[in-house]
Amino acid sequence: MANRCVVARTDAAFHCRVTGYPVSEVRWQKAGKLLPEHHRHQVFPNGTLIVKDIQKFVDEGGYVCIATNPDGHTARSKLNVQVLEAPEIDPIIVKPDLQKGMRMNLMCVVSKGDFPIAIQWLKNGVAINYEQEVSEKSFDEYSSTLSFSSLATKHTGNYTCRASNAAASRNYTVEVVVNGITFSRNL
């Protein structure tokens, strides 16, 4: 049985892998039921099955392609489909009116997507060069925090959390603006 991984919320084409000529009819089954079951499935005369808007759990599983020749002989081809979900990043909150000397965290949480997930931080599109005032911590396999122990104007820029897995990479970018007013504590 062949295996195929597809990405959720995309369209996928599955080809009937049978030999023999001529083929007069090609049918597809999933869980013993003939397709198309609904408008998201379409079988073309060449045997290709198109599934639109792939859905995890609904479209996963075993498919069987059945090709019949004019003499009534049939050939079967089996396909196992796994649906992968691309990462989805929750909104990243940035406090307004950031001042020099303040502390700040940017929290990146990946709320959806198949594991393993790799999380990377970028500043202005380039991997961050971690320095004394900036550090990154991962508490689990789906979140990462970028910490600033003492903000400076050099920290102004666009910060991107990039989450990647086998399905895709997704970015979430926020703007951080540190103005020149020095933060002081009330004594």
GIWOJO-V123175 format. One line per field, one symbol per residue. phi: phi as a letter, one per 30 degrees, with the letter a starting at -180 (. if undefined). psi: psi as a letter, one per 30 degrees, with the letter a starting at -180 (. if undefined). burial: # if it has 9 or more other C-alpha atoms within 8 Angstrom, else .. A space follows every 10 residues. Layout:
phi=???
psi=???
burial=???
//
This chain:
phi=.dcbcbceib cbcccdcbck bdccabbbbb hicdcddadd cbccedjdcc cchebdidcd kccbcccbce djdcbbbcbc cccccddbcd eccbddhdce jdcabccccc dbkdddcccb cbbhibedcd bddbbbbcca dbbbbcccda dbddddlccb cccbbddacb cbcbccbcdd dddbddc
psi=kkkkklkkgl kkkkkjilll klkfkklkkk hgkklkfaff kkklfffkkk kkikkkeefl akkkkjkklf fgklkkkkkk kkkkklkkkl kkkkklhklk fllkkkkjkj flkklkkkkk kkkhgkkkjk aefklkkkfa gglkkjkjfj klfffkakkk kkkkafelkk kkklkkjjlg kkkkkk.
burial=.....###.# ##...#.... ..#..##### ...###...# ###...#### ######..## #########. ....###### #########. .#.....### ####.##### ####..#.#. ###....... ..###..... .######### ###.###### #####.#.## ##.######. .......
//
